[in-house]
């Protein structure tokens, strides 16, 4: 069950994500999945979300020195599509919904989200589809991100440096 959801925009400004998190539709979709606590790191946005449904407690802040505590305590993470936030969430073995910021010009975030979604490591959403993607969570099986094996790289570096 998803009891705690953590939303992060990292160091960016992503008003559209913060505004959609602050809607009754999205908060109701979270409650329907069992969520009772929503923690929102809203970064440089001027909009501070609050609870729109009585069953949901909302805590919101701009920045913290580390998001690790919030990542660790979350059952679900909803994140902007920045690679740092995506990989931190997946390494922590959390269910992840990535929301692409469609206002970015060279949208490598959309490519990353699409590629990782096609591997079933995360779900990808647009702000307009977020509540329906949340509703799909219970019927979706996400796979954990495989561990990174650095042995081939290490062997190659040892060979290049003449240490092997």
C-alpha angles and dihedrals in degrees: 000000000000108000100154126039122189121200120195136179094178113212093331133096111242105163094168092060094046091047094050091048086056093060128102091232095059094040091049090051089053092049089050088058091053099264116151100163128053120187115190127193099194100180117191095353116120090214117092110196123223138185115291095175126051095229093062130076113205125201118182136183138163102227143348128189088247134015093198095104092051092045091049094048094047125097091191130026123201109194145170110253097257110138094232094056093042095052094041090055094045094046087054086056094239129152104255136199112188118203114202118222101228093191093072113105105215095037106202085148091069090050093049093047093047094048094047093044090053088057089052092240093123143357120251123213143172117222089255093054099041098104092050092047089051088051089055093057096092092053096043126086113206121197122225116250108259117249116261114250109206096174095099090050092046091050091049092049092048089051094047091049091049094242097122 
